[in-house]
Amino acid sequence: MTMKEEIGPKIQVCFLMFHGHDVLDYAGPYEVFANILRNPDSTNPTHIFDITLIAVDQLISSSRNLCVNRNMSISEAHAKIDEFDILILPGGPLQVLRNLYDRRSPEMKFLSAFATLPPRRYGCSRIILSVCTGALLLGCARLLCGRKATTHHKALGALEFVCQPVQGRDELPTEVVTARYVDAGLLDNGTRIVTAGGISCGIDASLYVMELVVGKEMADVAGEIMEYNRNVSSSPDPKATN
């Protein structure tokens, strides 16, 4: 069953935050999911999406020293990881991302754990959305092998590098392309992978994800609320399935 078929419970969106992130990488998608109400004309409207910021530290500073408070620690989020529906990975400067490459880092452990959760028998399927250089974390986690992906135009070479097949492993190469966003299709457990280009592309990709989960009408409403002219020039992966 897809999210479009069942939008009773709130859809849980999780942002994996870290020091040195780029603000719009998370703030753009945050605004997309934060403004949609189930019953906007009601005297007591409710949100369709619940948003949780998780991080190692309580206070997270951006690449330009704008600070935001987390809602939950990564260790606390691990305890309820199967409750999250959408995981969003913001990007940041390449030197910041390199510090997270270690598979033993809390951020990479959480990403890998989410990506390998057992398939859901009921309810909505999961989605991982990377924004800008957040795609490099997907590459390091070997989640882009044999898929098409994108990132910030200045980081395309870096994404190609981290996605190189590991010697001795039976891995297919990643096709790195320039695009606003790419739907790379489903993992074996039914989790969908979507990568976005740089910065503002995360808004377009988030509207695309919203369309997948609650329909085009809701995505159009979100764009109208933000007064954002949606750019739908994506590069779909031919292996992606609905």
Backbone torsions as a table, in degrees:
resi	resn	phi	psi	omega
1	MET	NA	136.5	-179.5
2	THR	-92.0	167.4	177.4
3	MET	-64.3	-31.2	-179.6
4	LYS	-61.9	-31.1	-176.9
5	GLU	-83.6	-16.9	-177.8
6	GLU	-144.6	98.6	-179.2
7	ILE	-119.3	34.7	176.5
8	GLY	-71.9	-69.7	178.4
9	PRO	-66.9	156.0	176.9
10	LYS	-65.4	143.5	177.7
11	ILE	-86.6	128.1	-172.1
12	GLN	-93.2	117.6	-179.8
13	VAL	-109.2	128.2	-177.1
14	CYS	-118.7	125.6	174.9
15	PHE	-102.4	122.8	178.5
16	LEU	-89.5	101.8	-172.2
17	MET	-98.4	158.6	179.2
18	PHE	-158.8	158.9	177.7
19	HIS	-64.1	135.9	177.4
20	GLY	92.4	8.4	178.7
21	HIS	-67.4	159.5	172.6
22	ASP	-89.0	130.0	-169.1
23	VAL	-58.5	-49.6	-174.9
24	LEU	-67.7	-21.2	178.4
25	ASP	-60.2	-34.1	176.4
26	TYR	-104.7	-32.0	-176.5
27	ALA	-67.6	-36.6	177.7
28	GLY	-63.3	-57.5	175.7
29	PRO	-58.2	-36.7	178.8
30	TYR	-57.0	-47.5	-179.5
31	GLU	-63.5	-36.9	178.9
32	VAL	-57.7	-49.0	-174.1
33	PHE	-83.9	-19.0	-174.2
34	ALA	-80.2	-21.6	-168.5
35	ASN	-100.1	1.3	-175.0
36	ILE	-94.1	123.5	-178.3
37	LEU	-108.3	145.6	179.3
38	ARG	-70.7	-39.4	-176.3
39	ASN	-136.4	72.8	-171.3
40	PRO	-62.0	-24.0	-178.8
41	ASP	-89.6	-0.2	-179.9
42	SER	-79.0	159.0	175.0
43	THR	-73.6	-16.2	179.6
44	ASN	-135.5	68.8	-176.7
45	PRO	-67.7	151.9	179.1
46	THR	-122.6	149.3	179.5
47	HIS	-79.7	146.9	176.5
48	ILE	-79.7	-33.4	-175.8
49	PHE	-112.8	136.9	167.6
50	ASP	-100.7	132.8	-176.0
51	ILE	-115.5	131.3	179.3
52	THR	-127.7	125.6	173.2
53	LEU	-95.7	123.0	178.6
54	ILE	-116.4	146.1	-179.4
55	ALA	-164.1	164.7	177.0
56	VAL	-67.4	-46.6	-177.4
57	ASP	-101.6	156.2	-179.3
58	GLN	-64.8	-44.3	-178.7
59	LEU	-108.3	124.2	-176.0
60	ILE	-113.6	125.5	-179.8
61	SER	-99.0	141.5	179.8
62	SER	-81.8	-179.8	178.8
63	SER	-65.8	-17.4	177.8
64	ARG	-119.0	25.8	170.6
65	ASN	68.4	21.6	167.6
66	LEU	-83.1	129.8	-172.6
67	CYS	-107.4	147.1	177.7
68	VAL	-139.5	146.6	177.8
69	ASN	-88.1	138.5	173.3
70	ARG	-73.9	160.3	170.9
71	ASN	-93.6	-24.6	-172.0
72	MET	-158.1	147.0	174.9
73	SER	-75.3	160.1	178.3
74	ILE	-64.3	-37.5	178.9
75	SER	-65.3	-39.1	176.2
76	GLU	-65.5	-39.2	179.7
77	ALA	-66.0	-33.3	177.4
78	HIS	-57.2	-37.0	-176.0
79	ALA	-67.9	-20.6	179.8
80	LYS	-127.4	29.9	-172.2
81	ILE	-60.7	-32.9	-178.0
82	ASP	-73.1	-6.5	178.8
83	GLU	-85.8	-16.9	-178.3
84	PHE	-81.6	140.5	-179.0
85	ASP	-101.2	-38.6	-176.5
86	ILE	-128.3	127.1	176.3
87	LEU	-111.4	126.3	-178.1
88	ILE	-115.5	130.1	-178.5
89	LEU	-112.3	104.7	174.8
90	PRO	-73.3	168.8	177.8
91	GLY	-110.4	-168.3	-180.0
92	GLY	-177.1	-175.7	176.7
93	PRO	-56.8	149.5	-175.3
94	LEU	-58.7	-36.7	-178.9
95	GLN	-66.3	-29.2	176.7
96	VAL	-70.0	-44.5	-179.3
97	LEU	-63.3	-37.0	-179.1
98	ARG	-60.0	-31.0	178.9
99	ASN	-70.0	-14.8	-178.5
100	LEU	-101.4	-4.3	-173.7
101	TYR	-62.3	-29.2	-176.6
102	ASP	-57.9	122.9	-177.5
103	ARG	-64.8	-12.8	177.8
104	ARG	-89.0	-4.9	179.0
105	SER	-67.9	148.9	180.0
106	PRO	-56.5	-36.4	-178.3
107	GLU	-66.9	-45.8	-179.3
108	MET	-69.1	-36.1	177.4
109	LYS	-61.9	-41.9	-179.6
110	PHE	-66.9	-44.7	178.7
111	LEU	-58.6	-48.4	-178.8
112	SER	-63.4	-39.4	179.5
113	ALA	-65.1	-41.3	179.6
114	PHE	-65.9	-42.1	-176.9
115	ALA	-69.1	-18.4	-176.6
116	THR	-113.0	15.8	175.9
117	LEU	-61.8	148.7	178.1
118	PRO	-60.3	149.9	177.7
119	PRO	-58.0	145.5	176.9
120	ARG	-80.5	134.3	177.3
121	ARG	-82.4	-29.3	-178.6
122	TYR	-135.5	162.7	175.6
123	GLY	80.3	-158.4	-171.3
124	CYS	-85.6	151.6	174.9
125	SER	-82.2	159.0	-176.6
126	ARG	-90.6	157.7	179.2
127	ILE	-137.6	138.0	169.7
128	ILE	-114.0	124.5	179.2
129	LEU	-119.5	121.4	173.1
130	SER	-102.5	145.7	178.7
131	VAL	-120.8	131.8	176.7
132	CYS	57.5	-130.0	-176.2
133	THR	-75.7	-0.2	172.3
134	GLY	-58.4	-21.5	177.6
135	ALA	-62.5	-24.9	180.0
136	LEU	-65.0	-30.5	176.3
137	LEU	-67.2	-38.7	175.8
138	LEU	-63.4	-40.9	178.8
139	GLY	-63.6	-43.2	179.3
140	CYS	-65.1	-31.2	178.4
141	ALA	-81.7	3.2	178.4
142	ARG	63.5	31.7	-178.7
143	LEU	-94.2	-4.5	-177.9
144	LEU	-109.0	5.4	-179.3
145	CYS	-61.1	128.4	179.2
146	GLY	73.6	15.2	-177.2
147	ARG	-123.7	169.9	174.5
148	LYS	-98.8	142.0	-176.9
149	ALA	-152.5	163.9	177.6
150	THR	-141.3	170.7	177.5
151	THR	-161.8	-170.2	175.9
152	HIS	-57.2	142.9	-174.5
153	HIS	-61.6	-25.8	178.7
154	LYS	-84.3	-4.3	-178.8
155	ALA	-115.9	11.4	-179.0
156	LEU	-61.0	-40.9	178.9
157	GLY	-65.6	-38.5	178.9
158	ALA	-65.4	-38.3	178.3
159	LEU	-66.6	-42.0	176.5
160	GLU	-58.8	-38.9	-178.3
161	PHE	-65.5	-49.2	-176.4
162	VAL	-71.3	-19.7	-179.5
163	CYS	-92.4	1.1	179.5
164	GLN	-57.2	134.4	177.8
165	PRO	-54.5	135.4	179.5
166	VAL	-77.4	131.8	-178.7
167	GLN	-59.8	133.0	179.7
168	GLY	91.6	-7.6	177.7
169	ARG	-107.8	148.2	178.7
170	ASP	-87.0	74.7	-177.0
171	GLU	-114.0	139.8	174.8
172	LEU	-87.3	150.1	-179.4
173	PRO	-70.7	157.7	175.8
174	THR	-96.4	134.8	175.7
175	GLU	-92.7	107.7	-179.0
176	VAL	-92.8	125.1	-174.0
177	VAL	-129.7	163.4	172.8
178	THR	-93.1	121.3	-178.0
179	ALA	-164.4	160.2	173.2
180	ARG	-64.8	-43.9	174.9
181	TYR	-161.3	160.1	-179.5
182	VAL	-134.0	128.6	169.9
183	ASP	-90.3	110.5	-175.5
184	ALA	-90.2	4.1	176.5
185	GLY	89.0	-161.9	-170.6
186	LEU	-105.2	140.3	168.1
187	LEU	-73.6	173.3	-178.1
188	ASP	-61.3	-26.7	-179.5
189	ASN	-91.4	8.5	176.8
190	GLY	90.2	1.2	178.1
191	THR	-78.2	129.6	-178.7
192	ARG	-89.7	141.1	177.8
193	ILE	-111.2	126.0	175.5
194	VAL	-128.4	129.7	176.3
195	THR	-115.2	141.7	179.4
196	ALA	-114.6	153.3	174.6
197	GLY	-71.5	-157.0	-172.8
198	GLY	-74.5	141.2	165.9
199	ILE	48.0	-98.0	-173.6
200	SER	-66.2	-18.4	177.9
201	CYS	-60.5	-24.5	178.4
202	GLY	-62.1	-28.3	177.4
203	ILE	-69.0	-46.7	178.4
204	ASP	-61.4	-43.2	-179.4
205	ALA	-65.5	-37.8	178.8
206	SER	-67.0	-38.5	175.9
207	LEU	-65.3	-35.8	175.7
208	TYR	-63.9	-46.0	178.6
209	VAL	-61.8	-41.6	178.5
210	MET	-61.1	-41.2	177.5
211	GLU	-60.2	-39.2	178.8
212	LEU	-62.5	-39.8	-169.7
213	VAL	-93.3	-31.6	-179.1
214	VAL	-130.6	4.0	172.8
215	GLY	103.4	159.0	-176.3
216	LYS	-64.6	-36.1	-178.1
217	GLU	-59.8	-45.0	179.0
218	MET	-65.3	-40.0	178.8
219	ALA	-63.8	-39.0	177.4
220	ASP	-64.9	-38.8	177.8
221	VAL	-63.1	-43.5	179.2
222	ALA	-59.6	-43.2	177.7
223	GLY	-63.0	-38.7	179.1
224	GLU	-66.4	-40.9	179.1
225	ILE	-60.4	-39.8	-179.1
226	MET	-83.4	-4.0	-174.2
227	GLU	51.9	48.7	-176.3
228	TYR	-115.2	127.8	176.5
229	ASN	-84.4	106.8	-173.5
230	ARG	-65.9	135.8	176.0
231	ASN	-108.8	112.9	-175.0
232	VAL	-102.5	19.3	-179.1
233	SER	-78.9	82.1	180.0
234	SER	-98.4	174.8	175.3
235	SER	-124.7	87.1	-176.1
236	PRO	-67.7	143.9	174.0
237	ASP	-81.0	126.8	-178.6
238	PRO	-60.0	-17.9	177.9
239	LYS	-85.7	-8.9	-178.9
240	ALA	-69.5	136.9	179.0
241	THR	-124.1	153.2	-179.1
242	ASN	-78.7	NA	NA
